[in-house]
Amino acid sequence: QVQLVESGGGLVQAGGSLRLSCAASGSIFSINAMSWYRQAPGKQRELVAANTSGGRINYVDSVKGRFTISRDNAKNTVYLQMNSLKPEDTAVYYCYASLRPSGRIYYSDYWGQGTQVTVSS
């Protein structure tokens, strides 16, 4: 069974850094996009950073210049390096992948369980 497992969240002071990791495990044929979303209390889930299989990378404007998404295709893992963190970055961060499990012909959406990031002022 395919699953996404996240790690790296925690509590950090404003201006600090955190690195999130998300590893896709199970029998996987191929992975298309891998992305990071976040959801703050009382707000909708928003796309933070996306990395497609073609190498195209997109960021939400509020994190440009501070966050960096990267992928290790050999490990089926996506990372989010977060620098210069601000209190408004506080949220639950979710990993997303569009992937094709072995034995299937379609790509499906998969989500991680979420990891809490809290930035104190």
WOWO-V249232 format. One line per field, one symbol per residue. phi: phi as a letter, one per 30 degrees, with the letter a starting at -180 (. if undefined). psi: psi as a letter, one per 30 degrees, with the letter a starting at -180 (. if undefined). burial: I if it has 16 or more other ideal C-beta (glycine too) atoms within 10 Angstrom, else O. A space follows every 10 residues. Layout:
phi=???
psi=???
burial=???
//
This chain:
phi=.dbcbcajdl cbdejdbbbc bbccbjdcda bcdbbbcbbc eibddbdcab bdddjdbbbd edceiccbcb bcddchbbbb dcchdbeddd adccdbbcbc ddicccdbcb bddjbdcbcc d
psi=kklkkllfla kllkfalljk kjkklajkel kckklklljl kgllkkkekk jlffgkkkkk effkfekkkl kjffghkklj kjlhkleffk lkkkkkkjlj lkflflklkk klfkkkkkjk .
burial=OIOIOIOIIO OIOOOOOIOI IIIIOOOOOO IOIIIIIIOO OOOOOOOIII IOOOOOOOIO OOIOOOIOIO IOOOOIIIII OIOOIOOOII IIIIIIIIII IOOOOOIOOI OIOIIOIOIO O
//
